[in-house]
Amino acid sequence: MARASVVAIGLLLGSMWATASLACDVPNEPNGFPDPTKASEPEMVTAQQGVKTYLSGMEARLKCLEAAKDTDKYNDSVAQMQKVAGKFNAVVRAYRARQAG
């Protein structure tokens, strides 16, 4: 009986961790970035705010995934954050180069 209880508890905890990782919300990615060859400063600021909001939501997701011990989803989320930040940084560099003349 005691062994069956330990197995049941283990299965319950495993399913709770799996359910917890499913509950870790995925924020919406920013809806594209402005064309750096034409963008105005307010457009760039709006894009920056969108990226900050997205990254903040992803930080909350990472905490949730860490608590759920879901390493695969955690790593995928970090890679997605890096991808979005990289795209935005390329836009910012091009925008700044245009501003510099």
N, C-alpha and C positions, 0 to 999 in steps of 0.2 A: 504494500500500500504506500509506504513512504516513497519508494522509488517512482511509482506512478504519479505521485503528487509533484515530485521534483520535475519530472518530464512535462507534466501539464503546466507547471509554472513557467518552465523554459519556453514552451510553445506560446504561452500567453504573452510573455515578455517580448518574444520575437515578433509576434503579430502586432503588438503595440508599437514597437520601433518601426516596423514597416508602415503602419498606419500613420505614425507621426511624420515620417518622411514624405508621405503623400500629402499631408496637410501643410507642408512648407510651401507657402505661396510663391509663385513665380511672377514677378512684376513684368509689366509690358515694357518691351524695349522701346527706346525713342523711335518715333516714326520718321526715320531718315534725318539727314542733316542738310542744312542749306548749302547751296553751291558757293564755295569759297571765292569764286571769281566774281560773284555778283552780290553776295550777302551783305546786309547792313549790320551795324553793330547790335541793334536790338534783336535781329534774327539770331545772331551768334549767342547773345546772352540767353535768349529763350532756349536755344539748343543746349547750352551749357546747363541750364536749370533742369532740363529734361534728363540729361545724363546724370546729374547729381541725384535726382529723384530715383532714377533707375538703380544707380549704384547703392543708394541707401536701402532700397527695397531688397536688393540682392544681398547686402550685408545681413539683413534680418533673416533672409533665407539661409545663408551660410550658418548662422547661429542655430537655426532650427535643425538643419541637416547635421550639424556637429552633435547636437543633443540626441538626434536620432541615430547617430553613428552610421550615416549613409555616405560612406567615403566616395563612392562612384558619382553620386549626384552632386556632392560637394565639389569634387574636382571638375566636373562638367560645368558647374555654375561659375567657378573661378575662371575657367577658360572662356566662357561666354562674356563675363565681365571684362576680361582682358581684350577680347575681340571688339566689343562696343567702345571701350575706352581708346583702343588703338585707332579705330575708324574716326572717332571724334578728334583725337589728337592730330591726325593727318589733315583734317579739315581746318583745324585751328592753325597749324603750321602754314598751310596754303593761304589762309586768310591774312595772317600776319605778314607773309611775304608780299602779298598784294598791297597791304597797307604801307609797307616799307618802301614800295615803289619800284 
